[in-house]
Amino acid sequence: MSEVEHLLERARQRDAEDPLAGLRARFELPAQGIYLDGNSLGAPTLATIERVERTLHDEWATSLVAGWTAHDWIGLPERVGRKLAGIVGAEPTEVLVTDTTTINLFRLAWAARRLTEDRRRVLIERDNFPADNYMLQGLAESFPFPTELVPLPAHELASAVDHRTAMVVASHVSYRSGAILDLDELVEAARPHGTLTLVDLAHSAGVVPVELSARGIDLAVGCGYKYLNGGPGAPAFLYVRKALQDRVLGPLWGWLGHAEPFAFEPDYRPASGIRRHLCGTPPILSLSALDEALEVLGEVDIERVRAKSMALTDAFVAAVESGTDRLELVSPREADARGSQVAWRHPEAWPIVRALQARGIVGDFRAPDLARFGFAPLYNRHEEAVRAGLALAEVVETRAYDDPRFRERRAVT
Ligand SMILES: *Cc1c(COP(=O)(O)O)cnc(C)c1O
């Protein structure tokens, strides 16, 4: 058997033995091609599509304004939060679904600064998703007490914490390399100094066990449309550790976060618990989609999802490296040190990604030179990982990406 046949054979065997294999049928996926961009936009389940239709016809069109109570729309941000709490290892009252990841990051970072006014240093991950750092730059400009942002590589954050540090803001899984940050080390470093931890779970929620409560993470935010499959622009979530909830108050004092929204009092009084972070009227169509999407994850053991995720990324790396040595693996080589994505560096990464897309294999490009592939264990197969890896190697080796039609840039990469 050739190496390629061997890789494919092993992948088929793994698919046959995969305890999660049956879940794929619950997703609506294109009939052709291999989708490896679930880390950017997850796929819908059939039930999600039906749920949104039901919400439109049987709830909105039927109940109109009575729907807020008849269908408990008003409680949806907290209800979906409870569901999500189980997936990220938080207590049911520690998670709220609302707004976007970046807005929630700003909100919680602001709240954390209020609790640590006497300190000015905020350690941030230098290579974090830029939006996170933009938000913190905005915070440093607008917060009424001086804030000094200290950008550091992720692995240097823990050792840089000291008594001057107000908080540390970092991603659990790097959006570029996929490297997993050691959260235990971070909490251990932060705790003795009273430094608050704020973690972005955009690339870990739903695919890497997070264990927020057990780890003692103070604050977290995350994204609803990546591995959680909530749909384009799905509402995001925020987490506040229970012991801190009465002291954590963001800058956006919305009416639905008021202790009694329908008392229409002239002055703001924060609701107790997680609901105080609610700002305006929740987007019920999008929340319904996310609510339904989380059903699948709610049924499976996240450790199983993780085991399959590691097998998928391993299979992909092996397939790529069986065919080319012209790509630099940017993700950690050991599966347990990376999330559910694999990034390769190549000066022609953009046309390479486009050439693969033309073959029906969807990954994405991250400037300036990374080709990134995400693996969604709920619907991707091991055989897909191997086929995609072989195709990537072939595109690189044959320079199929040289075609000028693969060079033009698009607005969204
Ligand atoms: C995807 C992602 C976001 C997205 O934020 P939005 O507000 O939903 O646009 C934020 N942070 C990180 C680390 C991400 O990967």
PDBQT file of the ligand as one rigid body, heavy atoms in Angstrom, charges set to zero:
ROOT
HETATM    1  C1  LIG A 501     -13.967  35.600  15.830  1.00  0.00    +0.000 C 
HETATM    2  C2  LIG A 501     -13.359  36.357  16.947  1.00  0.00    +0.000 A 
HETATM    3  C3  LIG A 501     -13.990  37.488  17.441  1.00  0.00    +0.000 A 
HETATM    4  C4  LIG A 501     -15.210  38.009  16.741  1.00  0.00    +0.000 C 
HETATM    5  O1  LIG A 501     -15.781  39.085  17.346  1.00  0.00    +0.000 OA
HETATM    6  P1  LIG A 501     -17.136  39.704  16.805  1.00  0.00    +0.000 P 
HETATM    7  O2  LIG A 501     -17.406  40.767  17.754  1.00  0.00    +0.000 OA
HETATM    8  O3  LIG A 501     -18.150  38.601  16.804  1.00  0.00    +0.000 OA
HETATM    9  O4  LIG A 501     -16.897  40.173  15.394  1.00  0.00    +0.000 OA
HETATM   10  C5  LIG A 501     -13.440  38.113  18.548  1.00  0.00    +0.000 A 
HETATM   11  N1  LIG A 501     -12.316  37.638  19.135  1.00  0.00    +0.000 NA
HETATM   12  C6  LIG A 501     -11.683  36.556  18.652  1.00  0.00    +0.000 A 
HETATM   13  C7  LIG A 501     -10.457  36.051  19.336  1.00  0.00    +0.000 C 
HETATM   14  C8  LIG A 501     -12.177  35.890  17.533  1.00  0.00    +0.000 A 
HETATM   15  O5  LIG A 501     -11.541  34.836  17.049  1.00  0.00    +0.000 OA
ENDROOT
TORSDOF 0
